[in-house]
Amino acid sequence: MKAPAPVLDGAAEAIKPPPIEIVTLRLLDDTLLEPDVALRLAGLADSLPRPRSVMLQLAQAGDDPAELARIVATDPATAALLLRTVNSAQFSLRSEITSIQHAITYLGANLVRDVAIRHAMTVPAAGRNLTTERIYQGLWRNSYLASGIALALAQRLRLAAPAATSTQALLFMLGDIALVSHYPQIADLYNADLDLAVLVAGTQERLGFNSAMVGAHLAQVWQLPAGLRVALRKSLMPLVSGPDTLDPETAPGLVVSYFSNRLAQALWRQVDFDLVDAMQALRERPEAYYLPQHLAAVGLQDALSALTEPAVERRLASLVKGLSAPR
C-alpha cells in the first residue's frame, strides 16, 4: 500500500487564487427566488410521496443494533425490501440472510440503516430512462460509500453521534436524487461528471434553484430532524466559502459530509480502490479549493490517515466491492 500523502495541504492551497468556477458561482437561496421558481420548487416536493413513517425513526437511530432491528421490524415493507436488497448480488453474500438481526450482524448497523433509509423513501421511477436510472443508482451508490467514510471520520473526531453524521452524509445528495428523478432533462449535466461548481451553476441556470435548496425543502416537508434540515440547506457552502461562514457547532458534521461525498465520487471514478490516488485527484478539482481550510478548522488535517488505517481501509474497500457487484 502506498504511504499516505499529506491531506490537501492547506498552507500550499491558501496562496492560490480561487478557480474561476468558484469565483463566478453565486449560490441561490430561498430569499432570491422568483415567485414562479418558488412554485416549481414547492411542486417538486409535492410530487414526491412522503417517506413511510419509519424514515424519521431510522434517521434518528443510533448505533445500537437491537434498536435498529426493532425499528425496521415495525415496518414490514421496509424489512422485506431490506432483506431482498442485502440478499441481492449487490452485496455478494455467501448464504441467504433471513432476519434483520442477521443482516445487521453480517453487514453492520451503518450499512443496514442506510439501505433501510433509502427504501423508506419513495422516489418514483416514472420518467427515468436508462441514462437517468443509471445516474440515480450512481447517486445512491455514492451516498452509501460517503456514509461509510463519514462514520469513520466522525469516530476519529469523537463526535457525540457518529451515526447521525453518517446518516447526514447518506442524505447529503437528497436534492440531487430528487432533481434527477423529477427533471430528466438535466441528466446531461450529471452524466458529464462535471466539477461540482459547474454542475451547480448549470442547474441554477436551467431551473432557478440548486440541489441544496431542494434537499432542504424536502427535509422540511418530510419533517426530518432539524439538524439534518440545516445541513442540507448549507450543504453547498463548503464549495464556495471558507470556515468563517459556518456555525462552529454544526461545522464538523457539515464538513465531514461534504468531504465524504466528494471523496466517494473520486473513489468511484477509479478502476481500482486507492484512497491516496483518490485524494490526490480530488485536490485537483475546483470543488476542493476550500477543503483544506475546512478540514483544518474541524481538526481533520489527518483525514487520509484516519481512512487508511488498515481496519477502516478494508471496510471501505469491501463496501466498494459489494456496491460494484451486479444487482
C-alpha positions in Angstrom: 0.0 0.0 0.0 1.2 3.5 -0.8 2.3 5.7 2.1 -0.4 8.3 2.7 0.3 11.7 1.1 -0.3 14.9 3.1 -4.0 15.6 3.1 -4.9 18.6 1.0 -2.1 20.8 2.3 -3.9 23.9 3.4 -0.8 26.1 3.5 0.1 25.4 -0.1 -3.5 25.8 -1.3 -4.1 29.0 0.6 -1.8 31.0 -1.7 -3.6 30.1 -4.8 -6.5 32.3 -6.0 -9.9 30.5 -6.2 -10.6 28.8 -9.5 -12.8 30.7 -11.9 -15.5 28.1 -11.4 -15.7 29.1 -7.8 -15.3 32.9 -8.3 -18.2 33.1 -10.7 -20.6 30.8 -8.8 -23.3 32.6 -6.8 -25.4 30.2 -4.8 -29.1 30.9 -4.9 -31.2 30.6 -1.8 -34.9 30.9 -0.9 -34.7 34.7 -0.5 -33.6 35.2 -4.1 -36.3 33.1 -5.8 -38.8 34.5 -8.3 -42.4 33.5 -7.5 -42.7 31.1 -10.4 -39.5 29.4 -9.4 -40.7 29.1 -5.8 -43.8 27.4 -7.1 -41.8 24.9 -9.1 -39.7 24.1 -6.1 -42.8 23.5 -4.0 -44.3 21.5 -6.8 -41.3 19.2 -6.9 -41.8 18.4 -3.2 -45.5 17.8 -3.6 -44.9 15.4 -6.5 -42.8 13.1 -4.4 -44.7 10.8 -2.0 -43.8 11.3 1.7 -41.5 8.6 3.1 -43.0 5.9 5.3 -43.2 6.9 9.0 -40.2 4.6 9.8 -38.0 7.1 7.9 -37.9 9.5 10.8 -37.1 6.8 13.3 -34.3 5.5 11.1 -32.8 9.0 10.6 -32.6 9.3 14.4 -31.4 5.8 15.1 -28.1 5.4 16.9 -25.5 2.6 16.7 -27.4 0.1 18.8 -28.1 -3.0 16.6 -31.0 -4.0 18.8 -32.7 -0.6 18.4 -32.2 -0.7 14.7 -33.6 -4.1 14.3 -36.7 -3.1 16.4 -37.3 -0.1 14.2 -37.0 -2.0 10.9 -39.3 -4.7 12.3 -42.1 -2.2 12.9 -42.4 -1.7 9.1 -42.9 -4.9 7.1 -42.4 -3.2 3.8 -39.0 -1.8 4.8 -38.0 -5.1 6.4 -38.9 -7.1 3.2 -37.1 -4.6 0.9 -34.1 -4.6 3.1 -33.8 -8.4 3.2 -34.3 -8.5 -0.6 -31.6 -5.9 -1.1 -29.0 -7.5 1.2 -29.6 -10.9 -0.4 -29.1 -9.5 -3.9 -25.9 -9.9 -5.9 -25.0 -6.3 -5.0 -23.7 -7.5 -1.6 -22.2 -10.8 -2.7 -23.4 -12.8 0.3 -22.3 -16.5 0.5 -25.5 -17.6 2.2 -29.1 -16.2 2.4 -30.0 -13.8 5.2 -33.5 -14.3 6.6 -33.6 -12.0 9.6 -33.0 -8.3 10.2 -30.7 -9.1 13.1 -28.6 -11.4 10.9 -28.4 -8.6 8.3 -27.1 -6.2 10.9 -24.6 -8.7 12.2 -23.3 -9.5 8.7 -23.3 -6.1 7.1 -23.0 -3.8 10.1 -25.6 -1.4 11.6 -24.5 1.6 9.5 -25.0 0.0 6.1 -28.2 -1.7 7.1 -29.6 1.6 8.4 -28.5 3.3 5.1 -30.3 0.7 3.0 -33.4 0.9 5.1 -33.5 4.7 4.9 -33.3 4.5 1.1 -36.1 2.0 0.9 -38.2 4.0 3.3 -38.1 6.8 0.8 -40.3 6.6 -2.3 -38.9 8.3 -5.3 -41.0 7.4 -8.3 -39.2 5.8 -11.3 -41.7 7.1 -13.8 -40.0 9.3 -16.4 -36.5 7.9 -15.7 -34.9 6.5 -18.8 -31.8 4.2 -18.9 -29.5 7.2 -18.5 -31.3 8.8 -15.6 -31.8 5.5 -13.9 -28.0 4.9 -14.1 -27.3 8.3 -12.7 -29.9 7.8 -9.9 -28.4 4.5 -8.9 -25.0 6.0 -9.0 -26.0 8.8 -6.7 -27.3 6.3 -4.1 -24.2 4.2 -4.5 -22.1 7.3 -3.9 -24.2 8.1 -0.8 -23.7 4.6 0.7 -19.9 5.0 0.4 -20.0 8.6 1.7 -21.9 7.4 4.7 -19.2 4.8 5.5 -16.4 7.4 5.1 -18.3 9.8 7.3 -18.8 7.2 10.0 -15.0 6.6 10.2 -14.2 10.3 10.3 -16.9 11.1 12.9 -15.4 8.4 15.1 -12.0 9.9 14.6 -13.3 13.3 15.7 -15.2 11.6 18.6 -18.3 13.4 17.6 -21.2 12.8 20.0 -23.4 11.0 17.5 -21.3 9.3 14.7 -24.4 7.5 13.4 -26.2 10.9 12.9 -23.2 12.2 10.9 -23.2 9.1 8.7 -26.9 9.5 8.1 -26.4 13.1 7.2 -23.7 12.1 4.7 -26.1 9.5 3.2 -28.8 12.1 2.6 -26.4 14.9 1.6 -27.3 14.4 -2.1 -31.0 14.1 -1.5 -31.6 17.2 -3.6 -29.6 15.7 -6.5 -31.5 12.4 -6.3 -34.8 14.3 -6.4 -33.7 16.6 -9.3 -32.6 13.7 -11.5 -35.8 11.8 -10.8 -38.1 14.9 -11.4 -36.1 16.7 -14.2 -34.6 14.1 -16.5 -33.8 16.9 -18.9 -30.8 17.8 -16.7 -29.4 14.3 -16.9 -26.7 15.5 -19.3 -25.2 17.7 -16.5 -24.9 14.8 -14.2 -23.8 12.4 -16.9 -20.9 14.6 -17.9 -19.2 14.1 -14.5 -18.7 17.9 -14.1 -16.9 19.6 -11.3 -19.5 20.3 -8.6 -19.2 24.1 -9.1 -20.0 23.7 -12.8 -22.9 21.3 -12.1 -24.4 23.7 -9.6 -24.1 26.6 -11.9 -25.7 24.7 -14.8 -28.6 23.5 -12.5 -29.3 27.0 -11.3 -29.2 28.4 -14.8 -31.7 25.9 -16.1 -34.0 25.5 -13.1 -33.6 28.6 -11.0 -32.6 26.6 -7.9 -30.0 24.2 -6.7 -29.7 20.8 -5.0 -29.2 22.2 -1.6 -32.5 24.2 -1.8 -34.3 21.0 -3.0 -32.8 18.8 -0.2 -33.6 21.3 2.5 -37.2 21.8 1.2 -37.8 18.1 1.1 -36.4 17.7 4.6 -38.7 20.4 5.8 -41.8 18.9 4.2 -40.9 15.4 5.3 -40.2 16.7 8.9 -36.8 15.2 9.1 -34.6 16.1 12.1 -33.8 19.8 12.5 -30.1 19.2 12.3 -30.4 17.3 9.0 -32.5 20.2 7.6 -29.8 22.7 8.5 -27.1 20.5 7.0 -28.9 20.1 3.7 -29.6 23.8 3.4 -25.9 24.6 3.9 -24.6 21.6 2.0 -23.0 23.7 -0.8 -21.4 26.3 1.5 -18.0 24.5 1.7 -17.9 24.7 -2.0 -17.9 28.5 -2.2 -16.6 29.8 1.1 -14.2 29.1 3.9 -14.7 28.0 7.6 -15.6 31.5 8.8 -19.0 31.3 7.1 -20.0 28.1 9.1 -21.6 27.8 12.5 -18.8 26.2 14.7 -21.4 23.9 16.3 -22.7 22.4 13.1 -19.4 22.7 11.1 -17.9 19.3 11.9 -20.8 17.3 10.6 -21.3 19.5 7.6 -17.6 19.4 6.6 -17.4 15.6 7.2 -20.5 15.1 5.0 -19.2 17.4 2.2 -15.8 15.9 2.2 -17.1 12.3 2.4 -19.3 12.8 -0.6 -16.6 14.4 -2.7 -14.1 11.7 -1.8 -16.6 9.0 -2.5 -17.2 10.3 -6.0 -13.4 10.4 -6.6 -13.2 6.8 -5.5 -15.9 5.8 -7.9 -14.0 7.3 -10.8 -11.2 4.9 -10.2 -10.7 1.4 -11.7 -9.1 0.1 -8.6 -9.7 1.3 -5.0 -6.9 3.6 -3.9 -7.6 6.2 -1.2 -4.3 8.1 -1.8 -4.9 8.5 -5.5 -8.5 9.4 -5.0 -7.4 12.2 -2.5 -4.9 13.5 -5.0 -7.5 13.5 -7.8 -9.9 15.3 -5.5 -7.5 18.0 -4.5 -7.0 18.9 -8.2 -10.7 19.8 -8.7 -12.1 23.3 -8.1 -14.7 21.8 -5.7 -11.9 21.0 -3.3 -10.5 24.6 -3.1 -11.7 25.4 0.4 -11.5 21.8 1.7 -8.0 22.2 3.3 -9.3 25.1 5.4 -12.5 23.3 6.4 -10.7 20.1 7.3 -8.1 22.0 9.4 -10.9 24.0 11.1 -12.7 20.9 12.4 -9.5 19.0 13.3 -9.3 16.7 10.3 -5.9 17.5 8.9 -5.2 13.8 9.2 -8.4 12.6 7.4 -6.4 10.4 5.0 -4.5 8.9 7.8 -7.8 8.0 9.5 -9.2 6.4 6.4 -6.0 4.4 5.6 -5.9 2.7 9.0 -6.0 -0.9 8.0 -9.4 -1.8 9.5 -11.1 1.3 8.1 -9.5 0.9 4.7 -10.5 -2.8 4.5 -14.1 -1.9 5.4 -14.3 0.8 2.8 -12.7 -1.4 0.1 -15.2 -4.1 0.9 -18.1 -1.7 0.7 -16.9 -0.5 -2.8 -16.6 -4.1 -3.9 -20.0 -5.0 -2.7 -21.7 -2.0 -4.2 -19.9 -2.6 -7.5 -21.4 -6.1 -7.9 -24.2 -6.6 -10.4 -27.6 -6.1 -8.9 
